[in-house]
Amino acid sequence: MKSASRKSLAGQVALVTGAGSGIGAAAARLLAREGAKVGLLSRTARELKKMAREIEAEGGEALVLTADIGDAKQMQAAVRKLQRQWQRLDVVFANAGINGVWAPLETLTVEEWDETVRVNLRGTFLTIKTALPLLSKRGGAVVVTSSINGTRRFGNVGASAYATTKAGQVALVKMLAVELARHRIRVNVICPGRIDTKIEDNTDIRGTEALAPPVEYPEGEIPLTGQEAGTAEEVAQLVLFLASDASSHTTGTEVFVDGAQSLFQG
């Protein structure tokens, strides 16, 4: 009888932020199916408890961790809880973030700018920093969710705060890839384009109509699929690759998963 193939993350522990929905949820499911015990982190427990039940129903292990990624004390408490549960950490998927407010610069408030930076950039920094003492014991992988916006596409007018944080995440990844290599930690960043998630439902767009250039895409805006957005599951496959030994010599790299959308739109 042919033996079952070994799961690529068997025996490992992963921390996934923004795990309650969208890309985070899809990645958490896939990492668990590949053998990882998964710490599910978000600001609210309701979606996480549902996700944990789904993972456990498939024979996996999951731990619900509630924290605001922009709050240092809450993140430290969450990582301590994960450490008490499993005593190790091998994969960090720093995925949580917000679109925030998209508005003309003259009407974008300082408070709106600060909140986007606090969650997206400070939150990514805190996620990696608080995980580092545990992650560095064995080495492992960090994957960060950035975006095509601020890295290869600049046509989403009004998204100055969001785009700035996404560009900052790429710079942070490249700096940490060099710094953390001595701990045998690989650090990479994914840049999704339009993905079928609910994040756009939580975007506050205000007064950007007059800023948009008159551009029309008669054949669809995503060359690979036309009008069809990518799926969270497709992004999760990339996360799995970067988290696993299949990418053992890959670090400091941004990978675009957008069906050539950003090349087409610029």
Secondary structure, 3 states (H helix, E strand, C coil): CCCCCCCCCCCCEEEEECCCCHHHHHHHHHHHHCCCEEEEEECCHHHHHHHHHHHHHCCCCEEEEECCCCCHHHHHHHHHHHHHHHCCCCEEEECCCCCCEECCCCCCCHHHHHHHHHHHHHHHHHHHHHHHHHHCCCCEEEEEECCCECCCECCCCCCHHHHHHHHHHHHHHHHHHHHHHHHCEEEEEEEECCECCCHHHHCEECCCHHHCCCCCCCCCCECCCECCCECHHHHHHHHHHHHCHHHCCCCCCEEEECCCHHHHHC
